[in-house]
Amino acid sequence: MNTLDALNEAVAARGGRYLKLRSTDDPAVDGEILAFEERDRTDPDGNVVTSRKSGQARREWLFTISTDLREDGEDDGVRKFAANESAQRAIADAIKKSGQKAAIGGRLQVAVSQNPEDSYSQATYAAKYTPAAPAGVSADDLFAD
């Protein structure tokens, strides 16, 4: 990756409001991927969360997504979604099912399909990944007869 690619990714990841997706009552994540980061999971106090079994830091995937959501006139629709291990499995399966590699510009849809059994469990997620159209190709071109 060259320096300008890193700069463009940093710019794309700035801003945005956080989405919480923990139960079937929460609205699904649905939008174009602007940026992606894998990082250590932290608690509300900023402490790294570790696995009880291995003692290793738990990892989360942080997506910055452009959505159609608007809460007020200042809202640009950019949202951040932190995917825990259960959501990561659903997203990975969706990307594999698409037959393409994940890329900036692809569309990610994630929803809770089953609520967690208790406060120590993670929800079960369903996901769909749609690759972005190749540069210079419109969606109409892809579906033309």
C-alpha positions as CSV (number, residue, x, y, z in Angstrom):
1,M,0.0,0.0,0.0
2,N,1.4,3.4,-0.9
3,T,1.2,6.4,1.4
4,L,-1.7,8.0,-0.4
5,D,-3.7,4.8,-0.1
6,A,-3.2,4.9,3.6
7,L,-4.2,8.5,3.7
8,N,-7.4,7.8,1.7
9,E,-8.3,5.0,4.1
10,A,-7.7,7.2,7.1
11,V,-9.9,9.9,5.5
12,A,-12.7,7.4,4.7
13,A,-12.7,6.1,8.3
14,R,-13.1,9.5,9.9
15,G,-16.4,10.6,11.5
16,G,-19.5,8.6,11.6
17,R,-21.8,7.6,14.3
18,Y,-21.6,4.1,15.9
19,L,-24.3,1.5,15.3
20,K,-25.1,-1.1,17.9
21,L,-26.3,-4.4,16.6
22,R,-27.0,-6.8,19.5
23,S,-30.6,-7.9,19.3
24,T,-33.3,-8.5,16.7
25,D,-34.8,-5.1,17.8
26,D,-31.8,-3.2,16.4
27,P,-32.0,-2.0,12.8
28,A,-29.8,-4.0,10.3
29,V,-26.5,-2.6,9.1
30,D,-26.9,-1.9,5.4
31,G,-24.5,0.2,3.2
32,E,-21.4,0.7,1.2
33,I,-18.1,-0.2,2.9
34,L,-15.9,3.0,3.1
35,A,-13.1,1.7,5.4
36,F,-12.2,-1.4,7.4
37,E,-9.9,-1.9,10.4
38,E,-9.1,-4.9,12.6
39,R,-8.3,-4.0,16.2
40,D,-8.2,-5.2,19.8
41,R,-11.6,-5.1,21.4
42,T,-11.9,-2.8,24.4
43,D,-14.3,-2.3,27.2
44,P,-16.0,1.1,27.9
45,D,-13.0,2.2,30.0
46,G,-10.6,1.5,27.2
47,N,-9.1,-1.7,28.6
48,V,-8.3,-4.5,26.1
49,V,-10.8,-7.4,26.4
50,T,-9.1,-10.8,26.6
51,S,-10.3,-14.3,26.0
52,R,-11.1,-16.2,29.2
53,K,-9.7,-19.4,27.7
54,S,-6.4,-18.2,26.0
55,G,-5.8,-14.9,27.7
56,Q,-5.2,-13.4,24.2
57,A,-6.7,-10.0,23.2
58,R,-10.1,-10.5,21.5
59,R,-10.3,-8.9,18.0
60,E,-13.1,-6.9,16.4
61,W,-13.6,-5.8,12.8
62,L,-14.6,-2.1,12.6
63,F,-16.4,-1.1,9.4
64,T,-17.1,2.4,8.3
65,I,-20.2,2.3,6.1
66,S,-22.2,4.8,4.1
67,T,-25.9,4.2,4.8
68,D,-29.2,5.8,3.9
69,L,-29.8,6.6,7.6
70,R,-30.3,10.3,8.5
71,E,-31.2,11.4,12.0
72,D,-30.9,15.2,11.4
73,G,-29.8,17.8,8.9
74,E,-26.1,17.4,9.9
75,D,-26.2,13.6,9.5
76,D,-24.2,12.4,6.5
77,G,-25.3,8.7,6.9
78,V,-21.8,7.5,7.8
79,R,-21.9,4.8,10.4
80,K,-19.3,2.6,12.2
81,F,-20.1,-1.0,13.1
82,A,-17.9,-3.1,15.3
83,A,-18.3,-6.8,14.5
84,N,-17.7,-9.2,17.3
85,E,-16.7,-12.9,16.6
86,S,-20.2,-14.1,15.9
87,A,-20.8,-11.2,13.4
88,Q,-17.4,-11.9,11.9
89,R,-18.3,-15.5,11.1
90,A,-21.5,-14.4,9.3
91,I,-19.7,-11.7,7.4
92,A,-16.9,-14.1,6.4
93,D,-19.4,-16.6,5.2
94,A,-21.3,-13.9,3.2
95,I,-18.1,-12.8,1.5
96,K,-17.2,-16.4,0.6
97,K,-20.7,-17.0,-0.7
98,S,-20.4,-13.9,-3.0
99,G,-17.4,-15.6,-4.8
100,Q,-15.5,-12.3,-4.6
101,K,-12.9,-10.8,-2.3
102,A,-14.1,-8.0,0.1
103,A,-13.3,-4.6,-1.2
104,I,-14.0,-0.9,-0.4
105,G,-17.2,0.0,-2.2
106,G,-18.9,-3.4,-1.6
107,R,-22.3,-3.5,0.0
108,L,-22.5,-5.1,3.5
109,Q,-25.8,-6.1,5.1
110,V,-25.8,-7.5,8.6
111,A,-28.7,-8.3,11.0
112,V,-29.2,-10.2,14.2
113,S,-31.1,-13.4,13.3
114,Q,-31.3,-14.7,16.9
115,N,-30.9,-12.9,20.2
116,P,-28.2,-14.0,22.7
117,E,-29.2,-16.7,25.2
118,D,-27.9,-14.6,28.1
119,S,-25.8,-11.5,28.9
120,Y,-22.6,-13.5,28.4
121,S,-23.4,-14.9,24.9
122,Q,-23.3,-13.2,21.5
123,A,-26.2,-12.9,19.2
124,T,-26.4,-15.0,16.0
125,Y,-26.0,-12.9,12.9
126,A,-27.0,-13.1,9.2
127,A,-25.0,-11.2,6.6
128,K,-24.9,-10.6,2.8
129,Y,-22.0,-9.1,0.9
130,T,-22.5,-7.7,-2.6
131,P,-19.2,-6.8,-4.5
132,A,-18.9,-3.3,-6.0
133,A,-19.4,-2.9,-9.7
134,P,-16.1,-2.7,-11.6
135,A,-14.8,0.9,-12.3
136,G,-16.6,2.4,-15.2
137,V,-19.5,-0.1,-15.1
138,S,-22.9,1.0,-13.9
139,A,-25.4,-1.3,-12.2
140,D,-27.6,-0.9,-15.3
141,D,-24.8,-2.4,-17.4
142,L,-24.5,-5.4,-15.2
143,F,-28.2,-6.3,-15.6
144,A,-28.6,-5.4,-19.3
145,D,-29.9,-8.1,-21.6
